[in-house]
Amino acid sequence: MVNTATVIDSYQLLVKDRTALTAYYRDRIDLAVITSGPHQTILGVAGKPLLVLTDTQSAAERKLAGLYHTAFLLPSGPALGGILLHLLATKTPLIGGADHGYSEALYLQDPEGNGIELYHDQPEEQWDRRPGSQIIGVTEELDATHLIEGVVANPQLPTGTKIGHLHLQVSDLAASRHFYQDLLGLEVKATLGTKAVFLASGDYHHHVALNTWAGPLAKRPLTAPGLRMAVLHLPGLAAIAERLASAGWEHSFNGKQIEVTDPNGVQLIVRS
């Protein structure tokens, strides 16, 4: 059975212009502002926090390891079609769209270059399943006409929208794969040569993806603009802590959550 539980709970971006970023995620991506304070804004869907925008005074640096895109999973194709009509009506630039076999997706970037995917999953019987729990995707042209047929523009992400997966650009694929597979316990679902790997908790096409398409990237400093932190829900918290300890990986564990930094400088809070 496909794992429908939330795995990527929420994430934090350090941003230079929080006013502009808040407006973009509120008015274009259609997240609702939940709270806003002197240095931080929290946005989400139906009262559930998904994105935290936090001020940073750090200068933007050269390209760093970190976020490739955050993927918001919508509950249906018509829901994605409604958001597409809204994006078109608001003249929001799109990077593109794709049919991945197991999903249909739209791609964007926020004003500070953080990647965004909006997608919905196709019915499970359409997924290309292979031996060894592999779930293979493709990249084909998106049939946008079919996606918007019979739907109306929707200026608000529907209840049930959540973060479906987190895609990272990394400096060392083997080191990042070791961390997420061997230490956190995610299963490899697919690989693209020596450049990308897709991993999931349980039966899903991917909850975390890693790629080296941008070439060598430096580990990100703590105050650099971009992805700062993500909250994950994974089973076997004590076992994860034991594996981290055995590997000599610096972390903290209080019995309820693990705090750890991945090989790319992204902080993770892991809860069961």
PyMOL commands that set and color helices and strands:
alter all, ss='L'
color gray80, all
select helices_A, chain A and resi 18-27+77-89+124-126+131-133+144-148+173-183+237-246
alter helices_A, ss='H'
color red, helices_A
select strands_A, chain A and resi 8-15+32-36+40-45+48-55+66-73+96-99+103-109+115-121+128-130+134-136+162-169+187-192+196-200+208-211+226-233+251-253+257-261+267-271
alter strands_A, ss='S'
color yellow, strands_A
deselect
rebuild
show_as cartoon
